[in-house]
Amino acid sequence: MTSAPLTAQSCAIVIDSTSDLPDCRERHANMRMVPLTVRFGDEELLDYEEITPQRFYERLAGDPQPPRTAAPPPARFSACYRDLLEGGYEHVLSLHLSEALSATVSSARIAAVECDGRVTVVDTRTVSIGLALAALGIARRLEAGPCALADLVADAEEFHRHSTLVFAFETLEFLQRNGRIGRGQALVGGLLGVRPLLTLVEGEIEPLGRVRGQARLLAELERLVCEDTRPDERLRVGIAHAQAEEIANDIAARVRSVRPQAEIELIAPLGAVVGTNTGPGGAGLVWARERG
């Protein structure tokens, strides 16, 4: 692990496509995204690169074969790391979704072994907009001035402890189909009009409750935010949706109403890989306390 302070010019950040942040490089020049794969039958497509969210949900509705996902092979990470290190970066900080949900972190670690200690891989124990907010926070720290790698790693590893991620689903069928939850939970989530709420605890999916209808969903999310945060806290917020932009905008309006000081950093559609597990109609909300 390097001991020299790092900046945005010397440290690159690599994330995976479950971050749902395809414009990461436009936001920060030192960021790159490595895609996972979604499969429809024998057809393999790279998340965001070969299939857009809109096209994915169109296929999901019409394709008789349910999609499957796969972590990037180590070679995909190796190519990204090599490009960054040969391009002038001294170090790469590689931030990924929870190891409990995917083999992506393991694949990144295998690739990092070849890089002589110049790549540090972190299991953020979050996913989607949670991963996006964690990475964006690291990028802003690097742009603000020199940082010790150990401090950056600590921030990335601890992000999930200072943030809350809540997903509301129309159905848990897709999570059950892909082995993320048991069939019993999926059946409960299939009750007419009931939206299951799930969260992540130490990177593991945990049930949070159920609500019936959109009005009660918004009220419950408002309650959770108000109970978990103070009006004077600085908050960073991200919202994601699976073909549910109206719900996402309504969530944003509720957050602005009860926590006007919060910075809503992104409202983004869920890509093919995360969407394979959520199905259409879902929405997610993450709030994180600014530290320091």
C-alpha positions, 0 to 999 in steps of 0.5 A: 500500500502506497504511503505517498498522499494521493490526489485526483491526478495520481489515484484512479477509482474503478467501480462496477456497473451495479453502481448505476453510474454510467457517466462516472467518467464525465463526472470525474476524469479519474473514474472508470466503470467495469461492466457486469454481464447480463444473459438472455439465453445464450446471448451475453451483453455488457451492462450499459455498454451493450444494453441500455436500461430502456432496452433491458426492460423492453426485453424483460417484458417480452423475452420468455427466457429470464435473464441471468447475470455474471460477474466480470472475469478477472481479465476485464478488471486486469485490462482496466487496471493496466490501462490506468496504471500505464496511463499515469496513475500511481494507484487504483482504488477499486470499489465494488458491490457487496461480496455477499451479493456477487463474485465481482469483488473476488474477480477484482482481487484476482486481477489486483494481484498482478499489479504489484500492490498498486491496486486496492480492492474494497468490498463496500457492502452496498450496491447500486446508488449506495456504491455510486455515492460511496465512489463519488464521495471518494472522488470529491475527497481526492479533488479537494487535496492530497489524501492518504490511501489508508484514509480513503480505504477506511472511508470506502469500507465504512460508508455503509455504516454511515448510510442507509439503503432502502429498496421498494419492490413491486414483487420479490419474484426476481430476487427469488428467481436469482437466489437472493432470497427464499421462496417464502419471502417472495410469496409474501412480497407478491400480495396484491398492492403490497410493496416489500421494503428491503435494506442491506445490513453488513452487505446482506439483504434484510427485510424492512417492512411492507407497505400498500400503495404508493402514498404509504410508500412515500410516507414510510420512506419519509418516516425512515429518513426523519427517524434516522437523521437530524434536520441539521445533519448534512446529507447526501442522497441518491435515488434509483428506479426501475421504469418508475421515474414518477415514483423517484421524483416523488421520493425526491420531493419528499426528501427535499420537503423534510430535509431541505439541506440534503444534497440529492446527488443523483436520480438514476435508472437501474441498469440491466444487472441490478434490474434483473434482480429488482424487476420493473417498478422498483425504486431505491433511496440511499441517504448518507451522512457527510463526515468531517 
